[in-house]
């Protein structure tokens, strides 16, 4: 059941249905699960009895927590005290104007982990619906979720530009719906800015989905492009954690004693590759556009000696080399066999590393 690692920032989103649905039995089970998972942050949905959640916090020696005390099916967080520094915690979209798209106001946690700042936005969007999006019906469940996604996109752009943002929660809809009915189009249609880290899960077998009772995959993790580099590294991972495998009665017992949702976890590598930890101030190497699909242009300070650009994959292996004309300030590069992901670049001039950078390749 262990999930957290020393090399990653580990974040879990978990709808713990009507916590605690079986009273003390649920509290004890959840406490033991969280200790075993050993993640830095757990974003919780559906806290019903606030005093029971406070009891859970008090019994977890390595964790502290935060939750909304006046919300129906409240949102909350658990976070490991030794690894996480809390900068701020607050709600957004709280006024009556936003009650339709947000039956529960999104809960923001601003943290510092290994000297890097992160923004986590916990959500529990409107449930249910018929699977069809009706843009002319303000009460349509899919339309309400689409509006929520548009507002979240707007908030991230306006308030968290160029910051590491992770949006999580029970978003109550499928990533794989056709575009006409897909409530996540504000994110999916902007792959330069956003990526669902759990998209492969949504596209995989139903046995791996987060909500087996339907079955469907409703619990999601979205990252912004400031995290594409970290997520592109081999150790990073997203998975549905099948807690029922640790109950004698399987999913039925887990459902009865804990929740009808499985948690979804993100492991995000926090350390850059050593030779690319920083860019040198001279001859800064920039590719544009970035991210890119098939083609990009590398720009740099005019080279005065034999020079070339090396392109590395996340394992540090050279996968391409571009020789540069003398006195040039840019060169064109066309992708061939390289897969989508984060790649690293170095400008070598007269045998010396002049600058380093990165380039994100999209599908």
Secondary structure, 3 states (H helix, E strand, C coil): CCCCCCCEEEEEEEEEEEECCCCHHHHHHHHHHHHHHCCCEEEEEEECCHHHHHHHHHHCCCEEEEECCCCCCEEEEEEECCCCEEEEEEECCCCHHHCCCCCCCCEEEEEEECCEEEEEEEEECCCCCCCCCCCCCCCCHHHHHHHHHHHHHHHHHHHCCCCCEEEEEECCCCCCCCHHHCCCHHHHCCCCCEEECCHHHHCCCHHHCCECCCCECCEEEEEEHHHHHHHCCCCCEEEEECHHHHCCCHHHHHHHHCCCCCEEEEEEECCCCHHHCCCCCCCCCEEECCCECCEEEEECCCCCCCEEEEEECCCCCEEEEEEECCCCCEEEEECCCCCCEEEEEEEEECCEEEEEEEEEECC
